Amino acid sequence: MKKAVKEIIEFNRERDWNQFHSPENLAKSIAIEAGELLECFQWDANFDKQQVCDELADVVNYCIVMADRLGVDLEDIVLKKLEKNRQKYPVEKAKGNSKKYTEL
């Protein structure tokens, strides 16, 4: 992902778009793009995989920009959150179960 992160940051820098990328604006953009991703599945179980991939890429791109603007390492925060989730959802209680951790 390091190449992708570098390219996304450079893409935005070249266009002077960082001025528009406040954390608030980026959070809105992530939500909007996530809605567009969800829209791919709105009425039909037979989705267009390329369209789904394009929308998923938009969500990830905005997440990368958000992490950059906040000055955090995306891989680091994802791994830290995964560790928290391991504690909340131990395999012996959560395997094959979709309940929230407070209900396990």
Number of C-alpha atoms within 10 A of each C-alpha: 9 8 7 11 17 11 12 16 17 12 12 15 12 10 9 11 11 13 9 11 17 14 15 11 13 19 15 13 18 19 14 14 21 16 13 19 20 13 14 17 13 10 8 9 8 8 13 11 10 9 13 17 12 14 20 16 14 19 20 16 17 21 17 23 21 22 17 15 15 12 9 12 11 18 13 10 12 11 11 12 12 12 12 11 12 12 11 15 18 12 11 7 12 16 9 8 11 9 11 10 14 7 7 12
